[in-house]
Amino acid sequence: MDQLEKERIVRVNIINIFKEYYSTPHTEEEILDICPEKNFGDNLVAYYEAILDIFLIDSKHLINITGDVKHTIRQVVKLWKMTPHSAMPW
């Protein structure tokens, strides 16, 4: 998987997680600039735990992925370790 594909997968998933946890009417571009810590006081733990679980990131990296959604996406791309079973077989 190339870097662009990895970034696209991370972006789509994090935006979907954000929409699921915060039920916000914002567009995807607006969501990128939102900082959950400032705008949403609740569900922070569930939101970040979902990101850690989906991308198989150790919880010790939680501090690295907080901040606005753009920052979270950039950090998750760096931290996401592809497992041998996560790649398509073809």
C-alpha positions as CSV (number, residue, x, y, z in Angstrom):
1,M,0.0,0.0,0.0
2,D,1.4,3.3,-1.0
3,Q,1.5,6.4,1.3
4,L,-1.4,8.2,-0.5
5,E,-3.7,5.2,-0.1
6,K,-2.7,4.9,3.6
7,E,-3.5,8.6,4.1
8,R,-6.9,8.2,2.4
9,I,-7.8,5.2,4.5
10,V,-6.8,7.0,7.7
11,R,-8.7,10.2,6.8
12,V,-11.9,8.4,5.8
13,N,-11.9,6.3,9.0
14,I,-11.2,9.1,11.4
15,I,-13.8,11.4,9.8
16,N,-16.3,8.6,10.1
17,I,-15.4,7.9,13.7
18,F,-15.7,11.6,14.4
19,K,-19.2,11.8,12.8
20,E,-20.3,8.7,14.7
21,Y,-19.2,10.0,18.1
22,Y,-20.1,13.7,17.7
23,S,-23.1,13.7,15.3
24,T,-22.0,17.0,13.9
25,P,-23.6,18.7,10.9
26,H,-20.2,20.0,9.7
27,T,-18.7,19.1,6.3
28,E,-15.6,16.9,6.1
29,E,-13.4,20.0,5.4
30,E,-14.8,21.8,8.5
31,I,-14.3,18.6,10.6
32,L,-10.6,18.7,9.8
33,D,-10.2,22.0,11.7
34,I,-12.2,20.9,14.8
35,C,-10.4,20.1,18.0
36,P,-12.5,17.6,19.9
37,E,-11.0,18.6,23.3
38,K,-12.1,22.2,22.8
39,N,-15.5,21.7,21.1
40,F,-16.7,18.4,22.7
41,G,-16.1,17.7,26.3
42,D,-17.7,14.3,26.3
43,N,-16.9,11.0,24.4
44,L,-13.2,12.0,24.1
45,V,-12.1,8.7,25.5
46,A,-14.3,6.6,23.3
47,Y,-13.4,8.6,20.2
48,Y,-9.6,8.2,20.7
49,E,-9.9,4.6,21.9
50,A,-11.8,3.8,18.6
51,I,-8.9,5.3,16.6
52,L,-6.3,3.4,18.6
53,D,-8.2,0.1,18.2
54,I,-8.9,0.4,14.5
55,F,-5.3,1.3,13.6
56,L,-3.7,-1.0,16.1
57,I,-1.8,1.8,17.8
58,D,-0.6,1.3,21.4
59,S,-2.4,3.4,24.0
60,K,0.9,4.9,25.1
61,H,0.6,7.0,21.9
62,L,-2.7,8.6,22.8
63,I,-1.0,11.9,23.7
64,N,0.4,12.0,20.2
65,I,-2.9,11.8,18.4
66,T,-4.9,14.4,20.4
67,G,-5.5,17.8,18.9
68,D,-7.4,18.9,15.8
69,V,-8.6,16.2,13.4
70,K,-6.0,17.2,10.8
71,H,-3.2,16.6,13.4
72,T,-4.8,13.3,14.5
73,I,-4.8,12.1,10.9
74,R,-1.2,13.0,10.3
75,Q,-0.1,11.3,13.5
76,V,-2.1,8.2,12.9
77,V,-0.6,7.8,9.4
78,K,2.9,7.9,11.1
79,L,2.0,5.5,13.9
80,W,-0.2,3.0,12.0
81,K,1.8,-0.1,11.6
82,M,0.6,-2.4,8.9
83,T,0.3,-6.0,10.1
84,P,1.0,-8.9,7.7
85,H,-2.7,-9.8,7.7
86,S,-4.0,-6.2,6.9
87,A,-2.8,-6.2,3.3
88,M,-5.0,-7.5,0.5
89,P,-3.7,-10.8,-0.8
90,W,-3.5,-9.9,-4.5
